[in-house]
Amino acid sequence: MLAFSRLGVGLVLAGGVASGSLMAATLRPSGVVHGSSVYLSDVFDGLGAGQDRLLGPAPAPGKSITIGGSQLIALADQYGVDWDDQSSSTSLTLTRAGHVLGREDYAALVRKAISQDEGGGSIVVDVTSFTPLVAGENESDPATLMNLNWDHKTGLFSATVQPAHSVGEMGAGSFPLRGSIRPVQPVMVYDHALPSGHIIQPDDMHMDPAFTGTVPPLARSLPEPEKMIGMALVRTVGTGQPVQGTDLRRAVLVHRGDPVLLSYNSTGIRLTATGRALEDGGSGQFIHALNLGSRMVLIGKVMASGEVRVDASSTAIPPDSEEVKRLGINNLMLGDGSRP
């Protein structure tokens, strides 16, 4: 038995001397091991059919071993490799191929653990503290997640990662993993950047069924989407930002004292009259308005700037009624004069 102890990694020869005539071979200039074992073909190129042999376990992913000249000569002699350029001053370094596990790989481990333990819907995992780990090529389980602790209120989590191979110069074992977890949820977002004062239109926002960003608390207390049409923005917003209740205010389409067109629709008949708004009103709001022809106060719904649709179920109110007085409407507003 022959062992290689360079870098603390043991490589043990397996099998005996190959039978048959010697085969011409060359020493590889450098070696990359693609699996968990080292073979004779990782050391010598040009072996004959059936001449390859298992030599021993490979180093950990990303690690290397160096085989000195005397050990190479012993390998060639024991396995019948015709190596013409053999020299005791020659050496070969073999490195185990691998890839580095990073932030997204650890996030996938957390998602898998949450799915197994708690099930439920999709989640977004943000890993903030981790140790890069080199895993072997096509290694299915390079690390195991243990002791996952998820605070559902704050979203913060902590866990322990147990690598399949030792990590660090000292061959350290497990290490901590920290970050945050939040559920994927439907959120109303803006379709494009909009300036402050913009009047919301139907194509200004949409429901994102799988929003993965941070959801502000006030994004969860919105009116129905159709009720937000016609409202005004109180701040500039960006594309893809969640819509918050504090972003919007009802846009005033009709101001107190403004002239308005009063319309009345019933069974296909549309009547119009000139009037005066007695209150401010936004889209869809009901306000009092004065019919300048009849001098009666009506209740109507603001349909657009300068237009009020009279509520067919309401009753016209005399301007000197107690109800009109309770509204605190100035007498000048009810007369023929302009707004005060």
C-alpha positions in Angstrom: 0.0 0.0 0.0 1.3 3.5 -1.0 -0.2 6.7 0.5 0.1 10.3 -0.5 0.1 12.6 2.5 0.7 16.0 0.9 -1.7 18.6 2.2 -3.0 16.1 4.7 -5.1 14.1 2.1 -4.5 10.4 1.8 -4.5 8.7 -1.6 -4.3 4.9 -1.4 -3.5 2.7 -4.3 -6.0 -0.1 -5.0 -5.3 -3.3 -7.0 -2.2 -4.9 -8.2 0.3 -4.8 -11.0 -1.4 -4.7 -14.4 -0.6 -7.7 -16.7 0.5 -7.4 -20.3 3.1 -5.4 -22.1 4.0 -1.8 -21.0 2.0 1.0 -22.7 3.5 4.3 -23.7 2.0 7.1 -21.6 2.7 10.8 -20.6 2.3 12.6 -17.3 -0.5 15.0 -17.4 0.8 18.6 -17.0 -1.9 19.2 -14.4 -4.9 17.2 -13.1 -8.5 18.0 -12.4 -10.5 15.3 -10.6 -14.2 15.4 -11.5 -15.5 12.9 -8.9 -15.0 11.6 -5.4 -12.2 9.2 -6.5 -8.8 9.5 -8.1 -8.0 7.2 -11.0 -4.7 6.3 -12.8 -6.0 8.2 -15.9 -6.1 11.4 -13.8 -2.4 11.1 -13.5 -1.2 9.6 -16.8 -2.5 10.3 -20.3 -2.3 7.6 -23.1 -3.2 4.5 -21.0 -4.0 1.3 -22.8 -7.5 -0.3 -22.9 -8.3 -1.7 -19.5 -5.3 -0.2 -17.8 -7.1 2.4 -15.8 -7.2 1.7 -12.0 -8.8 3.3 -9.0 -6.1 4.9 -6.8 -8.1 6.2 -3.9 -10.4 9.0 -2.6 -10.2 12.4 -4.1 -9.6 15.5 -1.9 -12.5 17.7 -0.8 -14.0 19.9 -3.6 -11.7 22.8 -4.4 -8.8 21.1 -2.5 -5.6 19.7 -4.1 -3.0 17.0 -3.5 0.5 17.0 -4.9 2.2 13.7 -6.0 6.0 13.8 -5.9 8.4 12.3 -8.5 9.3 9.2 -6.5 5.6 8.4 -5.9 4.9 8.9 -9.6 7.7 6.5 -10.5 6.2 4.0 -8.0 2.8 4.3 -9.6 4.2 3.8 -13.1 6.1 0.7 -12.0 3.3 -0.9 -10.0 0.7 -0.5 -12.8 2.9 -1.2 -15.8 2.8 2.3 -17.2 5.5 3.0 -19.8 6.5 6.5 -18.7 9.7 7.4 -20.6 10.2 10.9 -19.0 10.0 9.7 -15.5 12.1 11.8 -13.0 12.3 12.1 -9.3 12.1 15.9 -9.6 8.8 15.8 -11.4 5.5 16.4 -9.5 1.8 16.6 -10.4 -0.9 18.5 -8.6 -4.5 17.1 -8.6 -7.4 19.4 -7.8 -10.9 18.3 -7.1 -13.3 20.3 -9.3 -16.1 22.1 -7.6 -18.3 25.2 -7.5 -18.9 27.8 -4.8 -22.2 27.8 -3.0 -23.4 31.3 -2.6 -26.3 33.4 -1.4 -28.9 31.9 -3.8 -27.8 28.3 -3.1 -28.4 28.9 0.7 -31.7 30.6 0.0 -32.8 27.5 -1.9 -31.9 25.3 1.1 -34.1 27.5 3.3 -37.0 27.4 0.9 -36.7 23.6 0.7 -36.7 23.3 4.5 -39.7 25.7 4.9 -41.6 23.7 2.2 -40.9 20.4 4.0 -41.6 21.6 7.5 -44.5 24.1 7.0 -45.7 23.8 3.5 -48.0 26.6 2.4 -47.3 29.2 -0.3 -44.2 30.6 -1.9 -41.7 32.6 0.0 -38.8 35.0 -0.7 -35.6 34.4 1.2 -32.9 37.0 1.7 -29.7 35.6 3.0 -27.6 38.2 4.8 -24.9 36.2 6.6 -23.3 33.0 5.3 -20.0 31.3 4.6 -19.1 30.5 1.0 -18.7 26.7 0.6 -17.1 24.8 -2.3 -19.2 21.8 -3.4 -18.3 19.0 -5.7 -19.5 18.9 -9.3 -23.1 17.7 -9.6 -23.2 17.0 -5.8 -26.8 16.7 -4.8 -26.5 17.4 -1.1 -23.4 19.5 -0.4 -24.8 20.8 2.8 -27.6 20.1 5.3 -29.7 22.8 7.0 -30.3 22.3 10.7 -32.1 24.1 13.6 -34.0 26.5 11.4 -35.7 29.2 13.5 -38.1 31.6 11.7 -39.7 34.5 13.6 -42.9 34.9 11.6 -43.6 38.4 13.1 -40.2 40.0 12.1 -39.4 37.7 9.2 -35.9 37.1 10.5 -34.5 33.5 10.5 -31.3 31.8 11.7 -30.1 28.3 11.0 -27.0 26.1 11.1 -25.3 24.7 7.9 -23.6 21.4 8.1 -21.3 20.9 5.1 -20.8 17.5 3.6 -17.0 18.4 3.4 -14.9 20.3 5.9 -14.5 24.0 5.2 -11.7 26.6 5.9 -8.0 26.1 6.5 -8.6 24.4 9.8 -11.3 22.1 8.4 -14.1 23.8 10.4 -17.5 22.1 10.5 -20.9 23.8 10.8 -21.5 27.5 10.5 -24.4 29.9 11.1 -26.8 31.2 8.4 -29.0 34.3 8.9 -31.4 36.3 6.9 -35.1 37.1 6.4 -38.1 35.3 5.0 -41.3 36.9 3.6 -44.3 35.4 1.9 -45.0 36.0 -1.8 -48.4 37.9 -1.9 -50.6 39.7 -4.3 -50.0 43.5 -4.2 -51.3 46.4 -6.3 -48.3 48.1 -8.0 -47.8 51.1 -10.4 -47.4 50.3 -14.0 -45.1 53.3 -14.7 -43.6 56.3 -13.0 -46.2 59.0 -12.2 -45.9 62.6 -10.9 -47.6 64.1 -7.9 -51.1 65.3 -8.7 -51.6 62.8 -11.5 -55.2 61.5 -11.7 -55.3 57.7 -11.6 -56.5 56.0 -14.8 -57.3 52.3 -15.3 -54.0 51.5 -16.9 -51.9 53.2 -14.2 -51.8 50.2 -11.8 -52.3 46.4 -11.8 -52.4 43.5 -9.3 -49.1 41.7 -9.1 -50.1 38.2 -7.9 -46.6 37.2 -6.8 -44.9 40.4 -5.5 -41.5 39.6 -4.0 -40.5 43.0 -2.7 -41.1 44.6 0.7 -44.7 45.4 1.2 -45.4 48.6 3.2 -48.1 48.2 5.9 -50.4 50.8 4.2 -50.3 48.8 0.9 -52.7 46.3 2.6 -55.5 48.8 3.3 -56.5 50.0 -0.1 -60.0 50.6 -1.5 -61.3 48.5 -4.3 -59.3 49.1 -7.5 -62.3 50.6 -9.3 -62.7 53.1 -6.5 -59.1 54.3 -6.9 -59.8 55.5 -10.5 -60.0 59.2 -10.6 -58.1 59.7 -7.3 -55.0 62.0 -7.3 -51.5 61.1 -6.3 -50.0 63.1 -3.4 -46.4 62.1 -4.2 -44.3 61.0 -7.2 -44.2 57.2 -7.5 -42.0 54.8 -9.5 -42.7 51.8 -11.8 -43.4 48.6 -9.8 -43.8 50.3 -6.4 -46.6 49.1 -4.2 -49.7 51.3 -4.1 -50.2 52.7 -0.5 -53.3 54.1 0.9 -51.5 57.3 1.8 -50.4 57.8 -1.9 -53.9 58.8 -3.0 -56.5 61.4 -2.2 -59.8 61.9 -3.9 -59.3 64.4 -6.7 -61.6 67.5 -6.5 -63.3 67.7 -9.9 -66.0 70.1 -8.8 -65.3 73.1 -6.4 -67.8 74.9 -4.2 -69.3 77.7 -6.2 -68.3 76.4 -9.6 -70.9 76.3 -12.4 -71.9 72.8 -13.3 -74.0 70.9 -15.8 -76.8 69.0 -14.1 -77.9 65.9 -15.9 -80.9 63.7 -15.2 -81.2 60.2 -16.8 -84.3 58.1 -16.7 -85.6 55.4 -19.0 -83.6 56.6 -22.0 -84.4 60.3 -21.4 -81.6 62.7 -20.5 -82.4 66.2 -19.3 -79.8 68.8 -18.5 -79.8 72.1 -16.7 -77.3 74.7 -15.5 -76.4 74.7 -11.8 -73.9 75.7 -9.2 -71.9 73.4 -6.9 -72.6 74.0 -3.2 -69.8 71.7 -2.1 -66.4 70.4 -3.2 -66.7 66.9 -4.8 -64.4 64.2 -6.2 -65.2 61.6 -8.8 -68.1 59.4 -7.6 -68.9 61.7 -4.6 -72.5 62.9 -3.9 -72.8 66.7 -3.4 -75.5 69.4 -3.2 -76.0 71.6 -6.2 -78.3 74.4 -7.0 -80.5 74.3 -10.1 -80.2 77.9 -11.3 -83.5 77.6 -13.2 -85.8 76.2 -10.5 -83.7 77.6 -7.6 -84.0 74.2 -5.9 -81.2 72.3 -4.2 -80.5 68.9 -5.6 -78.2 66.0 -4.7 -76.1 64.5 -7.4 -73.0 62.4 -8.2 -69.9 64.0 -9.6 -69.3 62.3 -12.9 -66.5 64.5 -14.3 -65.1 68.0 -14.1 -68.1 70.3 -14.1 -70.7 67.6 -14.4 -73.1 66.3 -11.7 -75.7 63.6 -12.4 -78.8 64.2 -10.3 -79.8 61.3 -8.1 -83.2 60.1 -9.3 -84.1 58.8 -5.9 -83.5 62.2 -4.2 -86.0 65.0 -3.6 -85.4 68.6 -4.5 -84.9 70.8 -1.5 -86.1 74.4 -1.2 -83.2 76.8 -0.6 -84.8 78.1 2.6 -85.3 74.6 4.1 -83.8 73.6 7.4 -81.6 70.9 5.7 -80.0 73.5 3.5 -79.4 75.7 6.5 -77.7 72.8 8.3 -75.2 72.6 5.4 -74.0 76.1 6.3 -74.3 77.3 2.7 -73.9 81.0 2.3 -77.0 82.8 1.0 -75.0 84.4 -1.7 -74.4 80.9 -3.1 -78.1 80.4 -3.4 -78.8 83.7 -5.0 -78.2 84.9 -8.5 -74.7 86.3 -7.7 -71.4 84.7 -8.4 -69.5 82.7 -5.8 -68.3 84.8 -2.9 
